[in-house]
Amino acid sequence: MNKKETVGIDISKSTFDAYLYVNRKHKEFSNNPKGFTALVNWLEACSKSKINEIGICFEHTGLYSLPLATFFYKIKIIYSMLPGMEIKKY
């Protein structure tokens, strides 16, 4: 699968930050379903790509990242959730 854009997401308790690598854009969202929907809309608008053409990666932060992972799973968005040390090595 060819990806046109990559997004890295940094998750905290109440918010998360998304950074588009190719387009060099950043935005903060609420860590709740409304923020997740806003993220998908923002990704498609800023990258001018469909969501399945964007590589999504975020750190496994336990309870803070689980709602986003569940949201992506339910709407069939492919993502990578990795341990923090693995991301740091890249």
C-alpha positions in Angstrom: 0.0 0.0 0.0 1.5 3.3 -1.1 1.2 6.1 1.5 1.3 9.8 0.3 1.6 11.3 3.8 2.7 10.3 7.3 1.3 11.6 10.5 2.8 11.2 14.0 0.5 11.6 16.9 1.6 12.5 20.5 -1.1 11.6 23.0 -1.7 12.9 26.5 -4.6 12.7 28.9 -6.9 15.4 27.5 -5.3 16.3 24.2 -3.2 15.0 21.4 -1.0 16.6 18.8 -0.8 15.5 15.2 2.0 16.4 12.8 1.9 15.9 9.1 5.4 15.1 7.9 5.2 15.9 4.1 3.0 19.0 4.5 4.7 20.2 7.8 1.5 21.0 9.5 0.6 20.7 13.2 -2.6 20.8 15.1 -3.8 19.9 18.6 -7.1 18.0 19.2 -9.2 17.0 22.2 -8.6 13.4 23.2 -12.3 12.4 22.8 -14.5 11.2 19.9 -15.2 14.8 18.7 -11.4 15.3 18.5 -10.9 12.0 16.7 -13.5 13.0 14.0 -11.9 16.4 13.7 -8.5 14.7 13.2 -9.7 12.6 10.3 -11.3 15.6 8.6 -8.1 17.7 9.2 -5.9 14.9 7.8 -7.9 14.5 4.6 -8.1 18.3 4.1 -4.5 19.2 4.8 -2.9 16.2 3.0 -5.4 16.2 0.1 -5.4 12.4 0.4 -7.9 9.9 1.5 -7.4 8.6 5.0 -6.3 5.2 3.9 -3.4 6.9 1.9 -1.9 8.3 5.2 0.4 6.4 7.4 -0.7 6.9 11.0 1.6 6.2 13.9 1.3 7.0 17.7 2.8 5.8 20.9 1.1 3.2 23.0 0.3 5.2 26.1 -2.1 2.8 27.7 -5.4 4.4 28.7 -4.6 7.7 26.9 -4.1 6.0 23.4 -6.7 3.3 23.7 -9.8 5.4 22.8 -8.1 6.7 19.6 -7.0 3.1 18.7 -10.6 1.9 19.3 -12.0 4.8 17.1 -9.6 3.9 14.2 -10.5 0.2 14.5 -14.2 0.8 14.5 -14.1 2.9 11.3 -11.4 0.6 9.7 -8.5 3.0 9.6 -5.1 1.3 9.6 -2.6 2.6 12.1 0.5 1.7 14.0 0.7 1.9 17.7 4.3 1.4 18.9 6.2 1.5 22.2 7.8 4.9 22.9 11.4 3.5 22.9 10.8 2.1 19.4 9.7 5.5 18.1 12.6 7.2 19.8 15.1 5.0 18.0 13.8 6.2 14.6 
